[in-house]
Amino acid sequence: MRILMLLALMVFVTAGCSSSSAGSIPATELPHNTEDSSAPVVFMTTDITPEGLNAIYEALNWTPSGKLAVKVSTGEPPASNYLRAELIGGLVQRLGGTIVECNTAYNGSRAEAAMHRQVAADHGFTKFAEVDIMDAEGDIELPVNGGTVLKANRVGKNFANYNSYLILSHFKGHAMAGFGGAIKNVSIGIGSRAGKSRIHSGGKSDTSPWGGAQIPFTEAMAEACKSVSDALGNGERIIYINVMNRLSIDCDCNGHPAEPDIHDIGILGSTDPVALDQACVDLIYKAEGNASFVRRIESLKGIHTLEHAEEIGLGHRTYRLEEI
């Protein structure tokens, strides 16, 4: 009997630890969370399953119009932490969405469209949706309104083929941006190869992503994201969901990422990308084992992306967190 009781206790403790560390973080401890009814809502669940993802989508009370694009990172081989088909496939298939991506500016396995399509197939995306490499046949420019770094943002040519966008992002660290969430997935992710170089270089080059100054880079990300939001009816035809699992300090563009020091946290969603990314950052700053992640954000001035995004009117850093 004593052994059975100990086993039962071990099962209970293990179940509690595996669910999420977020449940132990009171919402009142998140510095940008507010009770102001005018603040954008960020919905959150600790259930990182297809059912949890669907619950966040439904909470956003958003219906796509026309042809739907679902922006994800297809993930750099061989072992990056991209969002798995098992997690997102059911929702994408139910919505009839097309997985969209653009080629990378670095010379990896996704730098050319043919190779990129093969990676998407290898990672299971073609099993549940069509995959469109949007800059396979070139790019177009979107105007940047109110920017200080970019006048125009270069995105994949096929961006214009879609009426609505669901941005599904794996929240994680990033070796150049500090962290990557919704804003990075839109700005860098929808940017063509030339567009990625323009953003990374702070508007200085369309041919090389290397050597740009850090502050102009962070500001260019915010401005590129705003150009996409503006093009989609001032944000009416785009929503954002971040999955906070496999919280490595390295991006999904890294095929050999560092192992996470932070436990999985949950899935968050909002119609405001600034509020969403800020909520995720706030949770990182309150999580156990966050030292390496926080160092990465602060050493690369990652918070400035959010500061500039708010300044130019992309969204708000304050939010109302609603757990579901």
C-alpha positions as CSV (number, residue, x, y, z in Angstrom):
1,M,0.0,0.0,0.0
2,R,2.9,2.4,0.9
3,I,4.5,1.7,-2.5
4,L,1.2,2.3,-4.3
5,M,0.7,5.6,-2.5
6,L,4.2,6.7,-3.5
7,L,3.6,5.7,-7.1
8,A,0.4,7.7,-7.2
9,L,2.2,10.8,-5.7
10,M,4.9,10.5,-8.4
11,V,2.3,10.3,-11.2
12,F,0.5,13.4,-9.7
13,V,3.7,15.5,-9.5
14,T,4.9,14.4,-12.9
15,A,1.5,15.3,-14.5
16,G,1.7,18.7,-12.8
17,C,5.2,19.4,-14.1
18,S,4.5,18.4,-17.6
19,S,1.5,20.5,-18.2
20,S,3.2,23.9,-18.1
21,S,5.0,26.3,-15.9
22,A,2.7,29.1,-16.9
23,G,-0.1,28.0,-14.6
24,S,2.1,29.1,-11.6
25,I,2.6,32.6,-13.0
26,P,-0.2,34.9,-11.7
27,A,-1.4,37.2,-14.5
28,T,-1.0,40.1,-12.1
29,E,2.8,39.6,-12.2
30,L,3.0,40.2,-15.9
31,P,4.0,43.9,-16.2
32,H,2.1,44.8,-19.3
33,N,-1.1,43.0,-18.4
34,T,-3.9,45.4,-17.5
35,E,-7.6,45.5,-16.5
36,D,-8.2,48.4,-18.9
37,S,-11.1,47.3,-21.1
38,S,-9.7,49.3,-24.1
39,A,-6.5,47.2,-24.2
40,P,-6.3,44.4,-26.8
41,V,-7.1,40.9,-25.5
42,V,-4.5,38.1,-25.6
43,F,-6.0,34.7,-25.1
44,M,-4.0,31.9,-23.5
45,T,-4.2,28.2,-22.9
46,T,-1.6,25.9,-21.3
47,D,-3.0,23.1,-23.4
48,I,-0.4,22.7,-26.2
49,T,-2.5,20.2,-28.3
50,P,-4.5,20.5,-31.5
51,E,-7.6,21.0,-29.2
52,G,-5.8,23.9,-27.4
53,L,-4.8,25.5,-30.7
54,N,-8.4,25.2,-32.0
55,A,-9.7,26.8,-28.7
56,I,-7.4,29.8,-29.1
57,Y,-8.5,30.2,-32.7
58,E,-12.2,30.1,-31.8
59,A,-11.6,32.6,-28.9
60,L,-10.4,35.1,-31.4
61,N,-13.8,35.1,-33.1
62,W,-12.4,35.8,-36.5
63,T,-13.6,34.4,-39.8
64,P,-11.2,34.6,-42.8
65,S,-12.6,36.1,-46.0
66,G,-11.7,34.7,-49.4
67,K,-8.5,32.7,-49.8
68,L,-6.6,32.0,-46.6
69,A,-2.9,31.9,-46.2
70,V,-1.4,30.3,-43.1
71,K,2.2,31.6,-42.5
72,V,4.5,29.2,-40.6
73,S,8.2,28.5,-40.6
74,T,8.9,25.3,-42.4
75,G,12.0,24.8,-40.3
76,E,15.6,24.4,-41.2
77,P,16.8,20.7,-41.3
78,P,17.8,18.5,-39.6
79,A,16.5,19.2,-36.1
80,S,14.9,22.7,-35.7
81,N,11.8,23.3,-33.5
82,Y,9.3,24.3,-36.2
83,L,5.6,23.7,-35.4
84,R,4.8,20.1,-36.1
85,A,2.2,18.9,-38.5
86,E,0.5,16.9,-35.8
87,L,-0.2,20.1,-33.8
88,I,-1.3,22.5,-36.6
89,G,-2.5,20.2,-39.4
90,G,-6.1,19.7,-38.2
91,L,-6.8,23.5,-37.9
92,V,-5.2,24.4,-41.2
93,Q,-7.1,21.6,-43.0
94,R,-10.4,22.6,-41.4
95,L,-10.0,26.2,-42.5
96,G,-8.9,25.2,-46.0
97,G,-5.7,27.2,-45.7
98,T,-2.6,27.2,-47.8
99,I,0.8,27.0,-46.0
100,V,2.9,30.0,-47.2
101,E,6.6,30.7,-46.9
102,C,9.4,32.6,-48.6
103,N,12.9,31.5,-49.3
104,T,15.7,32.3,-46.9
105,A,18.4,34.9,-47.4
106,Y,21.1,32.6,-46.1
107,N,22.3,29.6,-48.2
108,G,20.6,26.8,-46.3
109,S,18.2,24.1,-47.4
110,R,15.4,26.6,-48.0
111,A,17.2,29.2,-50.1
112,E,15.7,28.0,-53.4
113,A,12.1,27.2,-54.1
114,A,12.6,23.6,-55.2
115,M,14.6,22.6,-52.2
116,H,12.3,24.6,-49.9
117,R,9.3,22.6,-51.2
118,Q,11.1,19.4,-50.5
119,V,11.8,20.5,-46.9
120,A,8.1,21.4,-46.5
121,A,7.2,17.9,-47.7
122,D,9.8,16.2,-45.5
123,H,8.4,18.1,-42.5
124,G,4.9,16.9,-43.1
125,F,3.2,20.1,-44.3
126,T,2.1,18.8,-47.7
127,K,0.1,16.0,-46.0
128,F,-2.6,18.4,-44.9
129,A,-2.3,21.5,-47.2
130,E,-0.9,23.0,-50.3
131,V,2.4,24.8,-49.8
132,D,3.2,28.1,-51.6
133,I,6.7,29.5,-51.7
134,M,5.5,33.0,-52.3
135,D,8.7,34.5,-53.8
136,A,9.4,31.6,-56.1
137,E,8.6,33.9,-59.0
138,G,9.8,37.2,-57.6
139,D,8.4,39.8,-55.2
140,I,6.4,43.0,-54.9
141,E,6.7,46.1,-52.8
142,L,4.3,47.2,-50.0
143,P,4.5,50.8,-48.9
144,V,5.6,51.4,-45.3
145,N,3.5,54.1,-43.7
146,G,5.1,56.1,-40.8
147,G,8.4,54.2,-40.9
148,T,11.8,55.7,-40.1
149,V,13.9,53.0,-41.6
150,L,12.0,51.5,-44.6
151,K,10.0,53.3,-47.3
152,A,8.8,50.0,-48.8
153,N,8.9,46.3,-47.9
154,R,9.6,43.6,-50.4
155,V,7.4,40.5,-50.0
156,G,6.8,37.4,-52.0
157,K,4.9,38.1,-55.2
158,N,2.2,35.6,-54.3
159,F,1.3,37.6,-51.2
160,A,-1.3,39.3,-53.3
161,N,-3.0,36.0,-54.1
162,Y,-4.5,35.7,-50.6
163,N,-7.3,37.7,-48.9
164,S,-6.7,36.7,-45.3
165,Y,-3.7,35.6,-43.2
166,L,-3.4,33.4,-40.1
167,I,0.1,33.8,-38.6
168,L,1.1,30.6,-36.8
169,S,4.4,31.3,-35.0
170,H,6.7,29.2,-32.9
171,F,7.8,31.6,-30.2
172,K,11.6,31.2,-29.4
173,G,14.8,33.0,-29.1
174,H,16.7,34.3,-32.2
175,A,20.5,34.8,-32.8
176,M,19.9,38.2,-34.5
177,A,16.6,39.5,-33.2
178,G,16.7,38.3,-29.6
179,F,13.4,36.6,-29.9
180,G,11.1,35.5,-32.7
181,G,7.3,35.6,-32.5
182,A,4.5,37.1,-34.6
183,I,6.3,40.2,-35.7
184,K,9.3,38.3,-37.0
185,N,7.2,35.6,-38.7
186,V,5.4,38.4,-40.6
187,S,8.3,40.7,-41.4
188,I,11.2,38.3,-42.1
189,G,8.9,35.4,-42.9
190,I,6.8,37.1,-45.6
191,G,9.8,39.0,-46.9
192,S,11.3,37.8,-50.1
193,R,15.0,37.0,-50.2
194,A,15.7,40.6,-51.2
195,G,13.2,41.8,-48.6
196,K,14.9,39.8,-45.8
197,S,18.2,41.4,-46.8
198,R,16.6,44.9,-46.7
199,I,15.2,44.3,-43.2
200,H,18.3,42.8,-41.8
201,S,20.5,45.6,-43.2
202,G,18.2,48.3,-41.9
203,G,17.2,49.4,-45.4
204,K,20.8,49.5,-46.7
205,S,21.0,46.4,-49.0
206,D,18.7,44.2,-51.0
207,T,21.4,41.7,-51.7
208,S,23.1,40.9,-48.3
209,P,21.5,40.4,-44.9
210,W,24.8,40.7,-43.0
211,G,26.5,43.6,-41.3
212,G,23.6,45.9,-40.6
213,A,23.3,47.9,-37.3
214,Q,21.1,46.3,-34.6
215,I,18.6,49.1,-33.9
216,P,17.7,49.8,-37.5
217,F,17.2,46.1,-38.0
218,T,14.8,45.8,-35.1
219,E,12.9,48.9,-36.3
220,A,12.8,47.5,-39.9
221,M,11.1,44.4,-38.6
222,A,8.4,46.4,-36.9
223,E,7.9,48.5,-40.0
224,A,7.8,45.6,-42.4
225,C,5.2,43.9,-40.2
226,K,3.1,47.1,-40.3
227,S,3.2,47.2,-44.1
228,V,1.7,43.8,-44.2
229,S,-1.0,44.7,-41.6
230,D,-1.9,47.9,-43.5
231,A,-2.2,45.9,-46.7
232,L,-4.7,43.6,-45.1
233,G,-7.3,46.2,-44.2
234,N,-5.4,47.8,-41.4
235,G,-5.1,44.4,-39.6
236,E,-8.7,43.3,-40.2
237,R,-7.8,40.3,-42.4
238,I,-4.9,39.0,-40.3
239,I,-4.7,37.3,-36.8
240,Y,-1.8,35.9,-34.8
241,I,-1.1,32.8,-32.7
242,N,2.1,32.0,-30.9
243,V,3.0,28.6,-29.6
244,M,5.3,28.7,-26.6
245,N,6.9,25.2,-26.7
246,R,10.5,24.0,-27.2
247,L,11.6,27.4,-26.0
248,S,15.2,27.3,-27.3
249,I,17.3,30.5,-27.5
250,D,17.7,29.6,-31.2
251,C,15.4,30.2,-34.1
252,D,13.8,27.6,-36.3
253,C,16.2,28.7,-39.0
254,N,18.9,26.9,-36.9
255,G,19.0,23.2,-37.8
256,H,20.9,22.5,-34.6
257,P,19.3,24.6,-31.9
258,A,20.3,24.7,-28.2
259,E,18.1,22.6,-25.9
260,P,15.5,24.7,-24.0
261,D,16.1,25.8,-20.4
262,I,12.4,26.8,-20.0
263,H,9.5,24.4,-19.7
264,D,6.7,24.7,-22.3
265,I,4.3,27.5,-21.5
266,G,1.2,27.4,-23.7
267,I,-0.5,28.8,-26.8
268,L,-1.4,32.5,-27.0
269,G,-3.4,34.4,-29.7
270,S,-4.5,38.0,-30.5
271,T,-5.5,40.3,-33.2
272,D,-2.7,42.6,-32.1
273,P,0.8,41.3,-32.9
274,V,2.6,43.7,-30.5
275,A,0.4,42.7,-27.5
276,L,0.9,39.1,-28.4
277,D,4.6,39.2,-28.6
278,Q,4.8,41.4,-25.4
279,A,2.7,38.9,-23.5
280,C,5.1,36.1,-24.6
281,V,8.1,38.1,-23.6
282,D,6.5,38.9,-20.2
283,L,6.0,35.1,-19.6
284,I,9.6,34.4,-20.5
285,Y,10.8,37.0,-18.0
286,K,8.7,35.3,-15.3
287,A,9.6,31.7,-16.2
288,E,12.1,29.5,-14.3
289,G,15.3,28.8,-16.1
290,N,15.0,32.0,-18.2
291,A,18.6,33.3,-17.8
292,S,19.9,32.3,-21.2
293,F,16.8,33.4,-23.0
294,V,16.7,36.8,-21.2
295,R,20.4,37.4,-22.0
296,R,19.7,36.7,-25.7
297,I,16.8,39.2,-25.8
298,E,18.7,41.9,-23.9
299,S,22.0,41.5,-25.7
300,L,20.3,42.0,-29.0
301,K,18.0,44.8,-27.9
302,G,15.0,42.7,-28.8
303,I,12.5,44.7,-26.8
304,H,13.2,47.7,-29.1
305,T,11.2,45.9,-31.8
306,L,8.1,46.1,-29.6
307,E,8.9,49.7,-28.6
308,H,9.2,50.8,-32.2
309,A,6.2,48.8,-33.3
310,E,4.0,50.6,-30.7
311,E,5.5,54.0,-31.7
312,I,4.5,53.5,-35.4
313,G,1.0,52.3,-34.6
314,L,1.3,48.6,-35.3
315,G,-0.2,47.7,-32.0
316,H,-0.1,48.1,-28.2
317,R,2.3,46.7,-25.7
318,T,-0.3,46.6,-22.9
319,Y,-2.9,43.8,-23.1
320,R,-5.6,42.0,-21.2
321,L,-4.7,38.4,-20.7
322,E,-7.6,36.0,-20.7
323,E,-6.9,32.4,-19.9
324,I,-9.2,29.7,-21.5
